[in-house]
Amino acid sequence: LEFQVSYCVPCSTRVHYNAGEQDHAIRLFYPSGRPVKKPACHRMVLSAVLCIETSHYVAFVRSLSGRWLFFDSMADREGLSDGFNVPQVCK
């Protein structure tokens, strides 16, 4: 089984070079068949936020219309000072 590990130059210098390995040199490896160029910049749109703590989760999910929906796994439980803990989503 053959595998390769890639490091950025600072990490390679810090991790790969030590007193016992002075004969090693940095070898740049680029996958064949793909041009070497700066990666394109991508902008993403946040579609959900999920928070989990000990089998209780809350989620903010963006609907297809762009509105944010709130889900709480304990929304049907009462017992807090005001009965429920439902936060507001503000722009």
C-alpha positions as CSV (number, residue, x, y, z in Angstrom):
1,L,0.0,0.0,0.0
2,E,1.5,3.3,-1.1
3,F,0.4,6.7,0.1
4,Q,1.8,10.2,0.1
5,V,1.6,13.0,2.7
6,S,1.7,16.6,1.6
7,Y,2.9,19.5,3.7
8,C,3.0,23.2,3.1
9,V,6.6,24.5,3.0
10,P,6.7,25.9,6.6
11,C,5.3,22.6,8.0
12,S,7.6,20.5,5.8
13,T,10.5,22.5,7.1
14,R,9.4,22.2,10.7
15,V,8.3,18.5,10.7
16,H,10.4,16.8,8.0
17,Y,13.8,18.3,8.6
18,N,15.4,17.3,11.9
19,A,18.9,16.6,13.0
20,G,18.8,13.0,11.8
21,E,17.4,13.7,8.3
22,Q,19.8,16.2,6.8
23,D,19.9,14.3,3.5
24,H,16.2,15.0,2.7
25,A,15.1,17.6,0.2
26,I,11.8,19.2,-0.5
27,R,10.1,17.6,-3.5
28,L,7.2,19.5,-5.0
29,F,4.5,17.2,-6.2
30,Y,1.7,18.3,-8.5
31,P,-1.0,15.8,-9.6
32,S,-0.5,14.9,-13.3
33,G,-3.0,16.0,-15.8
34,R,-4.0,19.1,-13.9
35,P,-2.6,22.6,-14.6
36,V,-0.7,24.2,-11.7
37,K,-2.4,27.6,-11.1
38,K,-3.9,29.6,-8.3
39,P,-7.2,28.1,-7.3
40,A,-10.4,30.0,-8.2
41,C,-12.1,32.0,-5.5
42,H,-15.5,30.7,-4.5
43,R,-18.2,32.4,-2.5
44,M,-20.6,30.2,-0.6
45,V,-23.9,30.9,0.9
46,L,-24.6,29.6,4.4
47,S,-27.5,27.3,4.3
48,A,-27.7,25.9,7.9
49,V,-26.2,26.1,11.4
50,L,-26.5,23.1,13.7
51,C,-25.6,23.1,17.4
52,I,-25.6,19.9,19.4
53,E,-25.1,19.4,23.1
54,T,-25.8,16.1,24.8
55,S,-28.7,14.9,22.6
56,H,-30.2,18.4,22.4
57,Y,-29.9,20.1,19.1
58,V,-31.0,23.4,17.6
59,A,-30.8,24.3,13.9
60,F,-31.2,27.4,11.9
61,V,-31.9,26.4,8.3
62,R,-32.4,28.7,5.3
63,S,-35.5,27.8,3.3
64,L,-35.7,27.9,-0.5
65,S,-37.4,31.4,-0.2
66,G,-34.4,32.6,1.8
67,R,-36.2,32.8,5.1
68,W,-34.4,31.3,8.2
69,L,-36.3,28.5,10.0
70,F,-35.5,27.5,13.6
71,F,-35.8,23.9,14.9
72,D,-35.3,22.8,18.5
73,S,-35.4,19.2,19.5
74,M,-36.8,20.1,22.9
75,A,-39.3,22.7,21.6
76,D,-42.2,20.5,22.9
77,R,-40.8,20.5,26.5
78,E,-41.8,22.9,29.2
79,G,-39.9,23.8,32.3
80,L,-37.8,26.8,31.7
81,S,-38.7,30.1,33.4
82,D,-40.9,31.1,30.5
83,G,-41.8,27.6,29.2
84,F,-39.8,27.7,26.0
85,N,-36.5,28.9,24.8
86,V,-37.0,30.1,21.2
87,P,-34.5,32.7,20.0
88,Q,-35.3,35.4,17.4
89,V,-33.5,35.6,14.1
90,C,-32.7,39.2,13.1
91,K,-31.1,40.5,9.9
